[in-house]
Amino acid sequence: MTVNMLRYKGYEGSVDCDFSDNLLTGRVLGVRCGLVYEAQTLIELQKAFHQTVDDYLAYCKNENISPEKPFSGNLNIRLGSERHQALAAYARKHGIKINDVIRSAIDRFVQE
């Protein structure tokens, strides 16, 4: 299985290849501040990604600002009224919250 994604401290980074410059590049995903990194080998790229995330977190701490988190845990989805009603009925029938139904369904769907 090939994975073109780096993961570190809750952040994800892309892996891109520039054959003309013989260079690997990437950017931290899910943050708006444009964090990029580059290297010539995959091992160096992973180290550069880690260093970029660490530098970003240190900068935020130094400036006393909250770092952006790519995944807050909150998700706004549009179900449509019929699906929403069916979901609420299912949750009521089983004595659980709608969020618990959704989490359970997602857990079953995305099992690795």
N, CA, C and O atoms as a GROMACS GRO file, in nm:
protein
  448
    1MET      N    1   0.084  -0.117   0.000
    1MET     CA    2   0.000   0.000   0.000
    1MET      C    3   0.089   0.125   0.000
    1MET      O    4   0.182   0.134   0.080
    2THR      N    5   0.062   0.218  -0.088
    2THR     CA    6   0.136   0.342  -0.095
    2THR      C    7   0.056   0.453  -0.030
    2THR      O    8  -0.061   0.473  -0.062
    3VAL      N    9   0.120   0.523   0.062
    3VAL     CA   10   0.055   0.635   0.130
    3VAL      C   11   0.137   0.760   0.102
    3VAL      O   12   0.255   0.767   0.136
    4ASN      N   13   0.074   0.859   0.040
    4ASN     CA   14   0.144   0.983   0.008
    4ASN      C   15   0.107   1.091   0.108
    4ASN      O   16   0.072   1.203   0.070
    5MET      N   17   0.117   1.057   0.235
    5MET     CA   18   0.078   1.149   0.341
    5MET      C   19   0.170   1.127   0.460
    5MET      O   20   0.200   1.013   0.496
    6LEU      N   21   0.215   1.235   0.519
    6LEU     CA   22   0.294   1.228   0.641
    6LEU      C   23   0.204   1.266   0.758
    6LEU      O   24   0.114   1.348   0.742
    7ARG      N   25   0.228   1.208   0.874
    7ARG     CA   26   0.149   1.240   0.994
    7ARG      C   27   0.243   1.264   1.112
    7ARG      O   28   0.340   1.191   1.132
    8TYR      N   29   0.210   1.370   1.189
    8TYR     CA   30   0.294   1.404   1.304
    8TYR      C   31   0.217   1.500   1.394
    8TYR      O   32   0.169   1.603   1.348
    9LYS      N   33   0.207   1.466   1.521
    9LYS     CA   34   0.143   1.552   1.622
    9LYS      C   35   0.004   1.601   1.581
    9LYS      O   36  -0.032   1.715   1.608
   10GLY      N   37  -0.072   1.515   1.514
   10GLY     CA   38  -0.207   1.551   1.474
   10GLY      C   39  -0.214   1.627   1.342
   10GLY      O   40  -0.324   1.662   1.298
   11TYR      N   41  -0.101   1.652   1.280
   11TYR     CA   42  -0.098   1.723   1.152
   11TYR      C   43  -0.068   1.624   1.039
   11TYR      O   44  -0.003   1.522   1.061
   12GLU      N   45  -0.115   1.657   0.920
   12GLU     CA   46  -0.085   1.577   0.803
   12GLU      C   47  -0.012   1.663   0.702
   12GLU      O   48  -0.036   1.783   0.692
   13GLY      N   49   0.078   1.599   0.628
   13GLY     CA   50   0.154   1.671   0.527
   13GLY      C   51   0.154   1.596   0.396
   13GLY      O   52   0.152   1.473   0.394
   14SER      N   53   0.156   1.670   0.287
   14SER     CA   54   0.157   1.610   0.154
   14SER      C   55   0.300   1.571   0.115
   14SER      O   56   0.397   1.617   0.174
   15VAL      N   57   0.309   1.485   0.015
   15VAL     CA   58   0.436   1.445  -0.043
   15VAL      C   59   0.423   1.463  -0.194
   15VAL      O   60   0.342   1.395  -0.258
   16ASP      N   61   0.502   1.552  -0.250
   16ASP     CA   62   0.498   1.578  -0.393
   16ASP      C   63   0.639   1.566  -0.449
   16ASP      O   64   0.738   1.591  -0.379
   17CYS      N   65   0.647   1.528  -0.575
   17CYS     CA   66   0.776   1.506  -0.639
   17CYS      C   67   0.791   1.598  -0.759
   17CYS      O   68   0.702   1.606  -0.844
   18ASP      N   69   0.905   1.669  -0.766
   18ASP     CA   70   0.937   1.756  -0.879
   18ASP      C   71   1.056   1.693  -0.951
   18ASP      O   72   1.171   1.709  -0.908
   19PHE      N   73   1.029   1.622  -1.060
   19PHE     CA   74   1.136   1.552  -1.131
   19PHE      C   75   1.234   1.648  -1.198
   19PHE      O   76   1.352   1.616  -1.209
   20SER      N   77   1.187   1.763  -1.241
   20SER     CA   78   1.276   1.857  -1.310
   20SER      C   79   1.384   1.911  -1.216
   20SER      O   80   1.496   1.937  -1.260
   21ASP      N   81   1.351   1.929  -1.089
   21ASP     CA   82   1.448   1.979  -0.991
   21ASP      C   83   1.502   1.869  -0.899
   21ASP      O   84   1.582   1.896  -0.810
   22ASN      N   85   1.458   1.745  -0.922
   22ASN     CA   86   1.498   1.633  -0.837
   22ASN      C   87   1.475   1.666  -0.690
   22ASN      O   88   1.564   1.654  -0.606
   23LEU      N   89   1.351   1.708  -0.661
   23LEU     CA   90   1.319   1.759  -0.528
   23LEU      C   91   1.184   1.705  -0.481
   23LEU      O   92   1.089   1.695  -0.559
   24LEU      N   93   1.179   1.671  -0.354
   24LEU     CA   94   1.053   1.634  -0.289
   24LEU      C   95   1.004   1.756  -0.212
   24LEU      O   96   1.082   1.823  -0.145
   25THR      N   97   0.876   1.783  -0.221
   25THR     CA   98   0.819   1.897  -0.150
   25THR      C   99   0.690   1.854  -0.082
   25THR      O  100   0.637   1.746  -0.110
   26GLY      N  101   0.642   1.938   0.006
   26GLY     CA  102   0.514   1.910   0.071
   26GLY      C  103   0.466   2.033   0.144
   26GLY      O  104   0.537   2.132   0.157
   27ARG      N  105   0.343   2.023   0.192
   27ARG     CA  106   0.286   2.130   0.272
   27ARG      C  107   0.201   2.068   0.382
   27ARG      O  108   0.144   1.961   0.365
   28VAL      N  109   0.194   2.139   0.493
   28VAL     CA  110   0.112   2.095   0.605
   28VAL      C  111  -0.032   2.123   0.566
   28VAL      O  112  -0.068   2.236   0.531
   29LEU      N  113  -0.115   2.020   0.571
   29LEU     CA  114  -0.254   2.030   0.526
   29LEU      C  115  -0.345   2.075   0.639
   29LEU      O  116  -0.323   2.043   0.756
   30GLY      N  117  -0.448   2.148   0.603
   30GLY     CA  118  -0.549   2.185   0.701
   30GLY      C  119  -0.518   2.310   0.781
   30GLY      O  120  -0.593   2.345   0.872
   31VAL      N  121  -0.409   2.379   0.749
   31VAL     CA  122  -0.378   2.506   0.814
   31VAL      C  123  -0.363   2.612   0.705
   31VAL      O  124  -0.316   2.583   0.595
   32ARG      N  125  -0.404   2.733   0.737
   32ARG     CA  126  -0.407   2.838   0.636
   32ARG      C  127  -0.277   2.914   0.622
   32ARG      O  128  -0.263   2.993   0.528
   33CYS      N  129  -0.182   2.894   0.710
   33CYS     CA  130  -0.063   2.979   0.712
   33CYS      C  131   0.045   2.938   0.612
   33CYS      O  132   0.152   2.999   0.611
   34GLY      N  133   0.023   2.838   0.530
   34GLY     CA  134   0.115   2.804   0.422
   34GLY      C  135   0.247   2.744   0.467
   34GLY      O  136   0.353   2.792   0.427
   35LEU      N  137   0.242   2.640   0.547
   35LEU     CA  138   0.363   2.573   0.594
   35LEU      C  139   0.411   2.474   0.489
   35LEU      O  140   0.340   2.379   0.456
   36VAL      N  141   0.532   2.496   0.435
   36VAL     CA  142   0.588   2.410   0.331
   36VAL      C  143   0.724   2.358   0.375
   36VAL      O  144   0.788   2.414   0.463
   37TYR      N  145   0.767   2.249   0.311
   37TYR     CA  146   0.896   2.187   0.341
   37TYR      C  147   0.946   2.119   0.215
   37TYR      O  148   0.868   2.090   0.125
   38GLU      N  149   1.076   2.092   0.210
   38GLU     CA  150   1.134   2.025   0.093
   38GLU      C  151   1.257   1.947   0.134
   38GLU      O  152   1.318   1.972   0.239
   39ALA      N  153   1.294   1.850   0.049
   39ALA     CA  154   1.411   1.767   0.074
   39ALA      C  155   1.443   1.689  -0.053
   39ALA      O  156   1.370   1.695  -0.152
   40GLN      N  157   1.554   1.616  -0.048
   40GLN     CA  158   1.592   1.536  -0.164
   40GLN      C  159   1.569   1.387  -0.144
   40GLN      O  160   1.573   1.311  -0.241
   41THR      N  161   1.544   1.344  -0.019
   41THR     CA  162   1.511   1.204   0.006
   41THR      C  163   1.385   1.198   0.091
   41THR      O  164   1.347   1.296   0.154
   42LEU      N  165   1.322   1.083   0.092
   42LEU     CA  166   1.201   1.066   0.172
   42LEU      C  167   1.229   1.080   0.321
   42LEU      O  168   1.150   1.139   0.395
   43ILE      N  169   1.341   1.026   0.365
   43ILE     CA  170   1.376   1.038   0.507
   43ILE      C  171   1.398   1.185   0.544
   43ILE      O  172   1.352   1.230   0.649
   44GLU      N  173   1.468   1.259   0.458
   44GLU     CA  174   1.488   1.402   0.483
   44GLU      C  175   1.356   1.479   0.478
   44GLU      O  176   1.336   1.573   0.554
   45LEU      N  177   1.266   1.438   0.388
   45LEU     CA  178   1.136   1.506   0.378
   45LEU      C  179   1.055   1.486   0.506
   45LEU      O  180   0.992   1.579   0.555
   46GLN      N  181   1.057   1.364   0.559
   46GLN     CA  182   0.986   1.338   0.684
   46GLN      C  183   1.045   1.422   0.797
   46GLN      O  184   0.970   1.478   0.878
   47LYS      N  185   1.177   1.431   0.804
   47LYS     CA  186   1.242   1.515   0.907
   47LYS      C  187   1.205   1.661   0.887
   47LYS      O  188   1.180   1.732   0.985
   48ALA      N  189   1.202   1.707   0.763
   48ALA     CA  190   1.167   1.847   0.734
   48ALA      C  191   1.022   1.875   0.773
   48ALA      O  192   0.992   1.983   0.824
   49PHE      N  193   0.934   1.780   0.749
   49PHE     CA  194   0.793   1.793   0.789
   49PHE      C  195   0.783   1.806   0.940
   49PHE      O  196   0.716   1.896   0.990
   50HIS      N  197   0.848   1.716   1.011
   50HIS     CA  198   0.848   1.721   1.158
   50HIS      C  199   0.902   1.855   1.208
   50HIS      O  200   0.844   1.917   1.297
   51GLN      N  201   1.013   1.899   1.149
   51GLN     CA  202   1.074   2.025   1.191
   51GLN      C  203   0.981   2.143   1.163
   51GLN      O  204   0.973   2.236   1.243
   52THR      N  205   0.911   2.139   1.051
   52THR     CA  206   0.817   2.246   1.016
   52THR      C  207   0.704   2.253   1.117
   52THR      O  208   0.666   2.362   1.160
   53VAL      N  209   0.650   2.138   1.154
   53VAL     CA  210   0.542   2.134   1.254
   53VAL      C  211   0.596   2.182   1.389
   53VAL      O  212   0.532   2.264   1.455
   54ASP      N  213   0.711   2.133   1.429
   54ASP     CA  214   0.770   2.175   1.557
   54ASP      C  215   0.797   2.326   1.559
   54ASP      O  216   0.768   2.393   1.658
   55ASP      N  217   0.852   2.378   1.450
   55ASP     CA  218   0.878   2.522   1.441
   55ASP      C  219   0.748   2.603   1.450
   55ASP      O  220   0.742   2.706   1.516
   56TYR      N  221   0.645   2.554   1.382
   56TYR     CA  222   0.515   2.622   1.385
   56TYR      C  223   0.459   2.625   1.527
   56TYR      O  224   0.413   2.730   1.574
   57LEU      N  225   0.463   2.511   1.595
   57LEU     CA  226   0.411   2.505   1.731
   57LEU      C  227   0.493   2.593   1.826
   57LEU      O  228   0.437   2.657   1.915
   58ALA      N  229   0.625   2.594   1.808
   58ALA     CA  230   0.711   2.680   1.891
   58ALA      C  231   0.682   2.828   1.865
   58ALA      O  232   0.677   2.908   1.959
   59TYR      N  233   0.663   2.863   1.738
   59TYR     CA  234   0.629   3.002   1.704
   59TYR      C  235   0.498   3.043   1.771
   59TYR      O  236   0.489   3.151   1.830
   60CYS      N  237   0.398   2.957   1.761
   60CYS     CA  238   0.268   2.988   1.822
   60CYS      C  239   0.281   3.005   1.973
   60CYS      O  240   0.222   3.096   2.031
   61LYS      N  241   0.358   2.919   2.035
   61LYS     CA  242   0.379   2.929   2.180
   61LYS      C  243   0.451   3.058   2.215
   61LYS      O  244   0.414   3.128   2.309
   62ASN      N  245   0.554   3.089   2.138
   62ASN     CA  246   0.632   3.211   2.159
   62ASN      C  247   0.548   3.337   2.143
   62ASN      O  248   0.565   3.434   2.217
   63GLU      N  249   0.456   3.335   2.047
   63GLU     CA  250   0.372   3.451   2.018
   63GLU      C  251   0.243   3.451   2.100
   63GLU      O  252   0.160   3.541   2.089
   64ASN      N  253   0.228   3.345   2.182
   64ASN     CA  254   0.108   3.330   2.266
   64ASN      C  255  -0.021   3.328   2.183
   64ASN      O  256  -0.120   3.392   2.218
   65ILE      N  257  -0.016   3.251   2.074
   65ILE     CA  258  -0.136   3.234   1.990
   65ILE      C  259  -0.168   3.084   1.981
   65ILE      O  260  -0.080   3.000   1.997
   66SER      N  261  -0.291   3.054   1.957
   66SER     CA  262  -0.333   2.915   1.944
   66SER      C  263  -0.301   2.863   1.805
   66SER      O  264  -0.341   2.924   1.706
   67PRO      N  265  -0.229   2.752   1.795
   67PRO     CA  266  -0.202   2.696   1.663
   67PRO      C  267  -0.330   2.643   1.599
   67PRO      O  268  -0.419   2.593   1.667
   68GLU      N  269  -0.336   2.655   1.468
   68GLU     CA  270  -0.450   2.597   1.398
   68GLU      C  271  -0.443   2.446   1.410
   68GLU      O  272  -0.336   2.386   1.400
   69LYS      N  273  -0.556   2.386   1.431
   69LYS     CA  274  -0.566   2.240   1.432
   69LYS      C  275  -0.642   2.199   1.308
   69LYS      O  276  -0.752   2.249   1.283
   70PRO      N  277  -0.586   2.108   1.229
   70PRO     CA  278  -0.652   2.071   1.104
   70PRO      C  279  -0.785   1.999   1.125
   70PRO      O  280  -0.873   2.007   1.039
   71PHE      N  281  -0.801   1.931   1.236
   71PHE     CA  282  -0.925   1.859   1.262
   71PHE      C  283  -0.972   1.892   1.402
   71PHE      O  284  -0.915   1.845   1.500
   72SER      N  285  -1.076   1.971   1.412
   72SER     CA  286  -1.125   2.018   1.541
   72SER      C  287  -1.210   1.913   1.613
   72SER      O  288  -1.225   1.917   1.735
   73GLY      N  289  -1.264   1.820   1.537
   73GLY     CA  290  -1.356   1.723   1.595
   73GLY      C  291  -1.501   1.762   1.574
   73GLY      O  292  -1.592   1.685   1.605
   74ASN      N  293  -1.524   1.881   1.522
   74ASN     CA  294  -1.659   1.927   1.490
   74ASN      C  295  -1.678   1.919   1.340
   74ASN      O  296  -1.590   1.958   1.263
   75LEU      N  297  -1.793   1.870   1.300
   75LEU     CA  298  -1.822   1.852   1.158
   75LEU      C  299  -1.967   1.888   1.132
   75LEU      O  300  -2.057   1.837   1.198
   76ASN      N  301  -1.990   1.975   1.038
   76ASN     CA  302  -2.125   2.015   1.001
   76ASN      C  303  -2.162   1.940   0.873
   76ASN      O  304  -2.099   1.959   0.770
   77ILE      N  305  -2.265   1.856   0.880
   77ILE     CA  306  -2.306   1.780   0.762
   77ILE      C  307  -2.451   1.810   0.728
   77ILE      O  308  -2.532   1.842   0.815
   78ARG      N  309  -2.482   1.801   0.601
   78ARG     CA  310  -2.619   1.820   0.553
   78ARG      C  311  -2.677   1.683   0.521
   78ARG      O  312  -2.630   1.614   0.431
   79LEU      N  313  -2.780   1.646   0.595
   79LEU     CA  314  -2.840   1.515   0.581
   79LEU      C  315  -2.965   1.515   0.494
   79LEU      O  316  -2.999   1.414   0.432
   80GLY      N  317  -3.033   1.627   0.489
   80GLY     CA  318  -3.166   1.631   0.432
   80GLY      C  319  -3.265   1.599   0.542
   80GLY      O  320  -3.233   1.526   0.636
   81SER      N  321  -3.385   1.654   0.533
   81SER     CA  322  -3.481   1.643   0.643
   81SER      C  323  -3.527   1.499   0.668
   81SER      O  324  -3.544   1.460   0.783
   82GLU      N  325  -3.547   1.420   0.563
   82GLU     CA  326  -3.593   1.282   0.582
   82GLU      C  327  -3.488   1.196   0.652
   82GLU      O  328  -3.520   1.119   0.742
   83ARG      N  329  -3.364   1.210   0.611
   83ARG     CA  330  -3.256   1.132   0.674
   83ARG      C  331  -3.237   1.178   0.820
   83ARG      O  332  -3.214   1.095   0.908
   84HIS      N  333  -3.247   1.308   0.844
   84HIS     CA  334  -3.234   1.361   0.980
   84HIS      C  335  -3.345   1.306   1.069
   84HIS      O  336  -3.320   1.267   1.183
   85GLN      N  337  -3.466   1.304   1.016
   85GLN     CA  338  -3.580   1.252   1.092
   85GLN      C  339  -3.561   1.103   1.123
   85GLN      O  340  -3.586   1.059   1.235
   86ALA      N  341  -3.518   1.027   1.023
   86ALA     CA  342  -3.495   0.884   1.044
   86ALA      C  343  -3.384   0.860   1.146
   86ALA      O  344  -3.394   0.770   1.229
   87LEU      N  345  -3.280   0.941   1.140
   87LEU     CA  346  -3.170   0.930   1.235
   87LEU      C  347  -3.217   0.959   1.377
   87LEU      O  348  -3.182   0.887   1.470
   88ALA      N  349  -3.297   1.063   1.394
   88ALA     CA  350  -3.350   1.099   1.526
   88ALA      C  351  -3.440   0.987   1.580
   88ALA      O  352  -3.435   0.955   1.698
   89ALA      N  353  -3.522   0.929   1.493
   89ALA     CA  354  -3.611   0.821   1.534
   89ALA      C  355  -3.529   0.699   1.578
   89ALA      O  356  -3.560   0.636   1.679
   90TYR      N  357  -3.425   0.666   1.503
   90TYR     CA  358  -3.339   0.553   1.538
   90TYR      C  359  -3.274   0.576   1.675
   90TYR      O  360  -3.272   0.486   1.759
   91ALA      N  361  -3.221   0.697   1.696
   91ALA     CA  362  -3.155   0.728   1.823
   91ALA      C  363  -3.253   0.719   1.939
   91ALA      O  364  -3.221   0.663   2.044
   92ARG      N  365  -3.373   0.774   1.920
   92ARG     CA  366  -3.475   0.767   2.026
   92ARG      C  367  -3.510   0.622   2.058
   92ARG      O  368  -3.516   0.582   2.174
   93LYS      N  369  -3.534   0.544   1.954
   93LYS     CA  370  -3.573   0.404   1.970
   93LYS      C  371  -3.467   0.326   2.050
   93LYS      O  372  -3.501   0.238   2.129
   94HIS      N  373  -3.339   0.359   2.029
   94HIS     CA  374  -3.231   0.286   2.095
   94HIS      C  375  -3.179   0.357   2.221
   94HIS      O  376  -3.085   0.310   2.285
   95GLY      N  377  -3.240   0.470   2.255
   95GLY     CA  378  -3.202   0.540   2.377
   95GLY      C  379  -3.062   0.598   2.375
   95GLY      O  380  -2.995   0.604   2.478
   96ILE      N  381  -3.018   0.640   2.258
   96ILE     CA  382  -2.884   0.699   2.247
   96ILE      C  383  -2.893   0.834   2.176
   96ILE      O  384  -2.997   0.868   2.118
   97LYS      N  385  -2.786   0.908   2.180
   97LYS     CA  386  -2.782   1.038   2.116
   97LYS      C  387  -2.751   1.024   1.967
   97LYS      O  388  -2.686   0.928   1.924
   98ILE      N  389  -2.798   1.121   1.890
   98ILE     CA  390  -2.773   1.121   1.745
   98ILE      C  391  -2.623   1.117   1.717
   98ILE      O  392  -2.579   1.041   1.630
   99ASN      N  393  -2.544   1.197   1.789
   99ASN     CA  394  -2.399   1.197   1.767
   99ASN      C  395  -2.339   1.058   1.786
   99ASN      O  396  -2.247   1.020   1.714
  100ASP      N  397  -2.390   0.983   1.884
  100ASP     CA  398  -2.339   0.847   1.908
  100ASP      C  399  -2.372   0.754   1.792
  100ASP      O  400  -2.292   0.668   1.756
  101VAL      N  401  -2.490   0.772   1.734
  101VAL     CA  402  -2.528   0.690   1.616
  101VAL      C  403  -2.432   0.721   1.501
  101VAL      O  404  -2.382   0.630   1.435
  102ILE      N  405  -2.409   0.849   1.478
  102ILE     CA  406  -2.322   0.889   1.367
  102ILE      C  407  -2.179   0.839   1.390
  102ILE      O  408  -2.117   0.786   1.298
  103ARG      N  409  -2.127   0.856   1.512
  103ARG     CA  410  -1.991   0.807   1.542
  103ARG      C  411  -1.980   0.657   1.518
  103ARG      O  412  -1.883   0.610   1.458
  104SER      N  413  -2.079   0.584   1.564
  104SER     CA  414  -2.077   0.438   1.548
  104SER      C  415  -2.079   0.399   1.400
  104SER      O  416  -2.005   0.311   1.358
  105ALA      N  417  -2.163   0.466   1.322
  105ALA     CA  418  -2.171   0.437   1.179
  105ALA      C  419  -2.038   0.469   1.110
  105ALA      O  420  -1.991   0.392   1.026
  106ILE      N  421  -1.978   0.582   1.145
  106ILE     CA  422  -1.851   0.620   1.084
  106ILE      C  423  -1.742   0.522   1.125
  106ILE      O  424  -1.660   0.483   1.042
  107ASP      N  425  -1.740   0.482   1.252
  107ASP     CA  426  -1.640   0.385   1.297
  107ASP      C  427  -1.648   0.256   1.218
  107ASP      O  428  -1.545   0.199   1.181
  108ARG      N  429  -1.768   0.209   1.191
  108ARG     CA  430  -1.784   0.086   1.112
  108ARG      C  431  -1.740   0.107   0.968
  108ARG      O  432  -1.685   0.016   0.906
  109PHE      N  433  -1.765   0.224   0.916
  109PHE     CA  434  -1.734   0.252   0.774
  109PHE      C  435  -1.584   0.270   0.750
  109PHE      O  436  -1.533   0.226   0.647
  110VAL      N  437  -1.514   0.332   0.843
  110VAL     CA  438  -1.373   0.366   0.818
  110VAL      C  439  -1.274   0.274   0.890
  110VAL      O  440  -1.157   0.309   0.902
  111GLN      N  441  -1.319   0.160   0.938
  111GLN     CA  442  -1.227   0.067   1.004
  111GLN      C  443  -1.111   0.034   0.912
  111GLN      O  444  -1.129   0.009   0.792
  112GLU      N  445  -0.991   0.034   0.970
  112GLU     CA  446  -0.870   0.002   0.890
  112GLU      C  447  -0.821  -0.133   0.922
  112GLU      O  448  -0.721  -0.178   0.866
   0.00000   0.00000   0.00000
